[in-house]
Amino acid sequence: MSAIAALQKTALSDLADPRLFREYAYANGHWIAAPGDPVVDVFNPADGARLGCVPALTAEQVDETIEAAHAAFPGWAALLPQERAQILMAWYDLIVAAKEDLAHLMVLEQGKPLSEARGEIDYAASFVSFYAEEAKRVSVESVASHLPGADMQVSREPLGVAALITPWNFPSAMLTRKAAAALAAGCTVVAHPSSETPFSALALAELAERAGVPAGVFNVLTGKAAEVVGAMTASTRVRAVSFTGSTEIGRLLYAQSAPTVKRLVMELGGHAPFIAFADCDLDHAVESAISAKFATSGQDCLAANRFYIERSIYDAFVAAFARKVEELTVGNGLSDPDIGPLIHERAVAKQTEQVADALAKGARLVTGGNVSRHGPTFFEPTVLADVPETALIFREETFGPIAAFTPFDDEADVLKKANDTETGLAAYLHTQDPSRIARLSRGLEFGMVAVNRTKITGAPIPFGGVKQAGLEREGSRHGLEAFTNIKYVCRNIG
């Protein structure tokens, strides 16, 4: 048995709570197995080993679950906010207690380094506790009447059934960020996790059931996306669709949801610029650039994709960055390296294509650039310098461990280049000039701007982008409000 296979066997067999590994779907309070039925196999991206399978539900089964969620909605919405909050906090406590098991499951199906997986479980849990508190703060407004003899009130009411479609790169946190907000608002939920990483979602469903979430309120439906999501978007019972994924798929869901005029919450692609001016703290900016590029092995919509460095510090910055990149470790996520596997070989092929394209167009390979010796799903952390704007890597999201650098000469030029994207999710800015910080913070056409730091996310902040990077916001009170309707009542008191 290989060392990697031994790690996998030990991780699965040694789970403190084996029931967190569920090869089922979860619908209306029941665990649905698939003996003899179509299934979706799940593989470890580190070596391709089969981890297990989940049911490939039919559209009819999805419709039945949506009906169950619709039937459960009045009872869940009628609970006092404090009662929903108590259940959410019980879910939070169980997630925190199961952190090690949840993290190991995530590494096995997603591949990310173990320390990052542990961090994601903390991140996922934070949304549950935040929205448990936020549930109690949805209040009625009184409006100063402009009509004689009238009293006016504005309140927020839950939408109904919310469909949540979550990605493979953050399989726990993206589910809780959506589900905790929807549940706190009083909605019921039908969730479809990525078929690459369903076990993290199913483990959370097991814990939600233990926490006392009623049958029909929280459902996790596995299977082929076209079948499951197609039924969700077609259903008139589903009042909202929340999706995290590519802009391309977001456009498709937008079109599919139009006939039933659903509320859409979308966090789509990113193409983040990292801009460093000559007056930056060079050592700090380089450390920040490493963090902004290589978290989740670069498979992050917030990952810096285009590095614009002012010419006078360009060579020094690239050299310092490359030295740190050459120190990064690569390996199976359970050994807690800096860089784990990419999700599948197609992702590796994209890295190879982008490197070859950049080099053909005049870029310079500083380090890396090849499939790693660790296996076909591993790619070396890579630095490309002098990359032209026409290169693929400057025109499309990389979603991998490649950093592409180019110099710039003035503020107006770099602002124009940074904004030359339709996926305005996040941007990174390093400078010590307060006036420049103010100008560029306003001028950068992105939903989020990080100034002299990398980490900016968390439950209290409104996460989202502009242009084709998404609709609405997740996290903060805005994330809860996205799952509500505004109701205005005007009462005659004259």
C-alpha positions, -999 to 999 in steps of 0.1 A, spaced: 0 0 0 14 34 -10 20 60 17 -8 82 3 -32 53 3 -23 45 39 -30 81 49 -64 79 33 -73 46 49 -62 58 83 -82 91 79 -114 73 70 -112 45 95 -101 67 124 -129 92 122 -141 99 157 -176 99 144 -180 75 114 -216 86 108 -203 118 94 -192 99 62 -226 95 46 -231 79 11 -267 91 9 -288 121 0 -307 138 27 -344 147 19 -373 155 42 -355 141 72 -346 108 55 -313 94 43 -318 81 8 -294 54 -3 -289 42 -39 -285 5 -41 -289 -5 -77 -298 31 -87 -276 55 -107 -248 69 -85 -221 95 -86 -187 83 -77 -164 106 -56 -126 104 -60 -97 117 -40 -79 143 -62 -45 134 -47 -43 100 -63 -77 93 -80 -87 67 -54 -125 62 -52 -138 74 -18 -174 63 -22 -206 73 -40 -238 93 -36 -272 88 -52 -279 104 -85 -314 117 -77 -340 121 -104 -359 152 -112 -390 136 -97 -371 130 -64 -360 166 -64 -395 178 -70 -408 157 -41 -382 172 -18 -390 207 -29 -427 200 -21 -416 187 14 -396 219 19 -426 240 8 -448 221 33 -422 226 61 -419 263 54 -449 277 73 -439 259 105 -403 270 103 -411 306 94 -436 307 123 -410 299 149 -398 328 170 -365 341 158 -350 331 191 -362 295 185 -345 294 151 -314 309 167 -313 282 193 -313 255 167 -286 272 147 -264 276 177 -269 239 184 -257 232 149 -227 255 154 -217 237 186 -218 203 168 -198 217 138 -171 230 162 -170 197 181 -166 177 149 -139 200 134 -112 174 130 -134 148 113 -150 175 90 -115 187 80 -102 153 72 -133 145 51 -127 177 32 -91 170 25 -100 135 12 -126 148 -13 -112 183 -21 -75 179 -16 -67 212 2 -40 212 29 -52 200 63 -46 233 81 -66 251 54 -94 226 58 -94 232 96 -96 269 88 -125 264 65 -145 246 92 -139 275 115 -150 298 88 -181 277 80 -191 276 117 -187 314 120 -216 319 96 -239 297 116 -232 316 149 -234 350 132 -268 343 116 -281 327 148 -276 362 163 -287 381 132 -320 362 131 -331 381 162 -324 415 146 -348 414 117 -372 441 128 -403 461 117 -397 497 106 -421 525 112 -425 550 83 -434 586 89 -468 588 72 -473 612 43 -510 604 43 -535 618 68 -550 592 92 -526 564 82 -500 543 101 -473 527 80 -450 498 87 -424 480 67 -413 444 76 -392 416 61 -407 382 56 -389 350 44 -392 342 7 -400 305 10 -380 276 -4 -344 286 -13 -322 265 -36 -285 266 -28 -259 254 -53 -224 252 -38 -189 247 -53 -162 222 -47 -134 246 -36 -151 256 -3 -176 227 2 -184 235 38 -182 273 41 -202 281 10 -230 259 22 -232 274 57 -228 310 43 -260 304 23 -279 280 45 -274 298 78 -287 330 63 -317 314 46 -326 294 77 -322 324 100 -345 344 77 -372 316 81 -367 300 47 -364 263 41 -335 250 20 -328 225 -8 -290 224 -14 -271 208 -42 -234 204 -35 -208 199 -62 -205 162 -73 -168 164 -66 -173 172 -29 -207 160 -16 -195 144 16 -187 177 34 -223 189 28 -238 156 39 -218 156 71 -232 191 78 -267 177 71 -260 149 97 -251 175 122 -281 197 114 -304 168 120 -288 162 154 -292 199 162 -329 196 158 -335 211 123 -370 198 115 -376 174 86 -380 192 53 -363 224 65 -327 215 54 -322 191 25 -290 180 6 -297 166 -28 -270 148 -47 -266 139 -83 -259 153 -117 -262 191 -118 -283 192 -149 -309 170 -134 -310 184 -99 -305 221 -106 -327 219 -136 -356 208 -114 -348 235 -89 -349 263 -114 -380 250 -131 -400 248 -99 -424 275 -90 -421 265 -53 -384 276 -53 -384 314 -47 -347 320 -46 -316 305 -61 -282 311 -45 -252 300 -65 -214 301 -62 -195 291 -93 -183 302 -127 -198 332 -145 -206 309 -174 -228 287 -153 -242 317 -135 -255 331 -169 -271 297 -176 -289 297 -142 -300 333 -147 -317 323 -179 -332 291 -164 -346 311 -135 -362 338 -157 -395 321 -165 -403 317 -127 -388 351 -118 -367 339 -89 -346 359 -65 -310 354 -75 -279 355 -53 -248 348 -73 -211 348 -64 -194 342 -98 -159 343 -112 -130 365 -101 -99 379 -119 -83 398 -91 -55 423 -98 -27 427 -72 -12 462 -75 20 472 -57 34 507 -59 70 517 -53 62 531 -19 48 499 -5 64 479 23 81 455 0 86 425 23 50 428 36 36 432 1 55 400 -11 41 380 18 6 393 11 11 384 -26 20 348 -17 -11 345 5 -33 361 -21 -21 337 -48 -16 303 -33 -45 297 -8 -64 266 -17 -36 260 -42 -48 290 -62 -83 275 -65 -101 305 -50 -122 331 -67 -104 357 -45 -70 345 -57 -48 372 -72 -46 364 -109 -27 395 -124 3 411 -106 10 447 -115 42 460 -99 55 495 -103 86 493 -126 111 507 -101 106 478 -77 95 452 -103 127 432 -105 132 431 -67 95 422 -61 95 393 -86 128 380 -73 117 380 -37 84 365 -46 100 337 -67 124 328 -38 94 323 -15 76 303 -41 105 279 -45 102 272 -7 66 262 -10 59 225 -3 37 203 -25 20 171 -15 -11 153 -3 -33 175 18 -32 152 48 6 159 52 -4 196 54 18 210 26 15 246 12 1 233 -21 -22 203 -26 -36 187 -57 -59 205 -81 -94 192 -82 -89 171 -114 -66 167 -144 -86 191 -165 -76 218 -141 -39 209 -145 -44 210 -183 -56 246 -180 -24 255 -161 -2 239 -188 -21 257 -215 -18 291 -198 19 287 -192 25 277 -228 4 305 -241 22 331 -220 57 319 -230 47 318 -267 37 355 -263 69 366 -248 66 359 -211 96 347 -190 94 316 -169 110 324 -135 102 291 -117 79 261 -119 58 257 -150 53 219 -151 31 191 -138 46 182 -104 64 149 -97 38 142 -71 12 131 -97 -10 141 -126 -32 164 -105 -4 184 -90 11 215 -106 43 232 -96 38 267 -80 48 289 -109 60 324 -115 58 341 -150 73 375 -155 69 401 -183 35 387 -192 17 406 -220 -19 418 -216 -28 395 -246 -19 363 -227 -47 340 -217 -37 342 -181 -44 380 -182 -77 374 -199 -93 346 -179 -93 332 -144 -65 307 -137 -78 288 -107 -44 273 -100 -9 281 -86 4 304 -113 14 340 -106 17 363 -137 37 395 -134 40 427 -155 54 461 -147 35 494 -148 46 530 -149 17 552 -137 -15 551 -117 -39 559 -146 -24 531 -167 -26 504 -140 -61 514 -130 -73 510 -166 -56 476 -169 -69 464 -135 -105 473 -145 -103 456 -178 -124 426 -167 -160 417 -164 -155 397 -132 -150 425 -107 -149 405 -74 -118 415 -55 -87 436 -59 -55 440 -38 -37 473 -34 -3 480 -17 8 516 -12 15 539 17 1 570 0 -33 579 17 -45 600 -13 -37 571 -37 -55 547 -14 -86 569 -15 -85 574 -53 -79 537 -62 -103 524 -36 -130 544 -54 -116 538 -89 -112 500 -88 -143 485 -103 -145 456 -78 -169 446 -50 -141 443 -25 -107 460 -22 -80 448 2 -55 476 11 -21 465 24 -35 431 35 -49 399 21 -75 385 44 -107 405 43 -135 380 45 -157 369 74 -193 365 84 -199 402 92 -188 415 58 -209 417 26 -191 394 2 -197 399 -36 -187 415 -68 -198 439 -95 -203 436 -133 -205 399 -141 -189 388 -108 -223 383 -92 -256 396 -78 -265 405 -42 -242 399 -13 -235 370 11 -225 374 47 -235 404 69 -271 414 74 -273 418 36 -269 381 32 -300 374 53 -320 402 37 -314 385 3 -337 357 15 -365 380 25 -393 401 9 -402 435 20 -438 439 31 -454 473 35 -487 477 55 -507 509 56 -534 510 82 -562 535 85 -562 551 120 -583 582 112 
